[in-house]
Amino acid sequence: MRACVSTVVLLLAGCFPCPQPRVLPAPDGGVIACTRNQDCPTENGTLVCTQTQDRLYECIACEANRCVRFVPEACR
């Protein structure tokens, strides 16, 4: 029984989304500079990250003075 519970816990842990930041490219191939989340361009339907909890959903944020898109993926 304990082995069965452990297996289920491991499977669920792999399904829990972990936000993965991806740098937003500028049209010239560089990065988009920012000082706050609202400086970053968004597409229709894309959220602006406001809290760490928001990063469980796809959203745009300013990290280390560059615009990034957080994309929830399975934890590794």
N, C-alpha and C positions, 0 to 999 in steps of 0.2 A: 504494500500500500504506500509506503514512504517513497519508494522509487517512482511510483506512478505520479504522486503529487510533485516530486522534484522535476519530473519530465514536463508536466503541465506548466509549472512555474518557469522553466527555461524556455519553453515555446512562447509563452506570453511575453516574456522579457524581450525576446527577439522581435515581437510585433509592435512593441511600444515605440512610438515615433521619437527619434532623436533629431533635433534641428541641425541641419548641415548648412553652413553658410557658403554661398557661391557669390563671388565678386561680380557686380554688374559691369559689363564692359561699356565703355564710352564709344560713340560712333567712330572715333579715330583709332580704336583698338586699345586705348589706355583704360584707366579706371575713372569712375565718377567720384570726385571729391565732395565731401560733405562735412558739416559740423553738427547736424542734428538729423533725426529720421525724416523730418518733413522736407529736407533739401533733396531727397532722392526721388527720382521719377518713378511713378507707379503706373501700371496698366489698369484697365477697367477690371474691377473685381479683386484686385490685389490689395491686401491690407497693409497699413503702415504699422510696424511693430510698436507697441506702446509699453509692453511689459514683457518680462521673460516668459510668462505663460503664453503670450501670443505666438511665440516661436514654435508652438506645437502645430500651428497652421502656417501655410505659406504666407510670408509677409516680407516687407522691405524694411531695412534698418540701416543706420549709420554706425559702422564699427571701425575703429582705428582710422577715422577720417576718410573712409571710403564706403560707398554704397554696396550693400550686400543683400541678397535674397536668401531668406531662410526657407529651406525646403525640408519638410518632415520626411524622414526615411527610417526604415527599420534599424534599430541599434545593432551594432556589430560587436 
